[in-house]
Amino acid sequence: MDVPSFVHIKDIYNLPFKDRAFETVICSHTIEHLDDPERFYNELKRVGKEVTLVLPPLWDFTAAFNFLEHKYIFLCWRKIHKKLPPFVPLPLSTFYHKRFGQKIKA
């Protein structure tokens, strides 16, 4: 499959690619910012034969508990994962994001 260098994605929960279009999909430090991590992960599994997630681990306290930017804490000690680890909403993030938005917007 010929994929251009840049693809504008309008809806991350409905990626514009065929099922299993990619051998490998890498998602690095993204999923903790999303409203629905599980839905996004399922979409990555749909388009990729293998999915690798890079997440802020619990031991990286300043990253894992950054409620100014993140919406979820992933309950894991490693950075790299082949499956979506358990996660919980980050305390204060819902209040902060509704009131002020995320600190950094892409």
N, C-alpha and C positions, 0 to 999 in steps of 0.2 A: 504494500500500500504506500503510495507516495503522499506524504504529509508535508505541507508547506512549513517553513520555519516559524511562521507566526499564524496562529488561528485565534480569532476573536470568539470567545466562549460567552454566549448570552445567558446560559442557564447551566450551572455546574452540576445540577441534579439530573440533567438530560444532555449528556455530552454528544456532540454531532459526529460520532464515530460508530462503526459497525461493532457488533459483538465480537470480542476477542481480537480486535484490530491490532493490538500491540503485544509483543512478546513480554515486555516489562513496563510497568507503570511505577514511577517513584513520586510519592507525595511527601514533601519535606516542609515541616513546620507550617502547615496550612489548616489541617482539619480541626485544630483546637480553637480556631477563630469562627467556625461555621455554626449556623443555627441547628443543623441536623447532621452531625458527623456520621451516623450510621447510614443514612440515605446516600451521602456522598461516597462513603466507602463501598457500598453496594454498587454504585455506578462505576467506580474505578474497577471493581471486580468484573463488571460486565464488559468493559472495553479492553481489559488487560488479562493476559494469560497468567501473569504473576504480578502481584502488587506488593510494594514495599512502602511502609510508612515510617517516617522519621518524626518522632514526637519528643516534646520536652519531658524527660523523666523526673520522677519525684525528687531525686537527690539534687537536681538543679532547681533549688527552691525559688530563686528569683524569676526563672522562666515558667516553671510549673504553676506558680501561684500568682501570676501577673494578671490580676483582674482588669487592669486598664486595657489590655489587648485581647486576652483569652476569654473564652466562654466556658471551657471545660477543663477539668483536671483528668488526665489519663493515669489510671492506677497501675503504673509500671515503673520498673527500675532501669530498664534498658531504653536506648534511643530508637533502635531499629526493630521493626515488627513486620511479620508476614500476615498477621491477622489483627483485626481491630481489638485492642485491649479494653477492659472495662473502663468506663469513664463516668464522672459525675459533674453536675453543674458547679462551676467555680463560685464560691460564696461572694456576694456583692457584685458580681459581674453583670447580672441581669439588671439590677438597679442602676448601676453606673452606665451601662450601654444604653438603656432606655432614656436616661436623663441627659447624657452627654455624648453618646455615640462612642465608637471605638477610637482610641488614641491615634492610631495610624490607620489611614484608609488607603487602599490600593487604587 
